[in-house]
């Protein structure tokens, strides 16, 4: 029995090691560390300002094809401010300014 114990120990360690290398067959598809990383990458949203309108003191804008006003949410971002020149949104911890004049000399003002 003592002569066989190193062989049994080696077989046991090898089987446990190979079992750890195999993925869990009961895990649902799309669930696990890779799925979490993919979701984090997909969470990034590009916001495209298309129009700003101020009528009778009420400002609204079209961002990514959706009509928004101050306080609305858009793809997880909250609209903080709308002026005739820009829209300010808060996405997570970041505050982003969207402007129709981006890339022009007027955008610097």
Buried (B, 14 or more C-beta within 10 A) or exposed (E): EEEEEEEEEEEEEEEEEEEEEEEEEEEEEEEEEEEEEEEEEEEEEEBEBEEBEEEEEEBBBBBBEEEBEBEBEBEEBBBBEBEEEBBBBBBEEEEEBBBBEEEEEEEEE
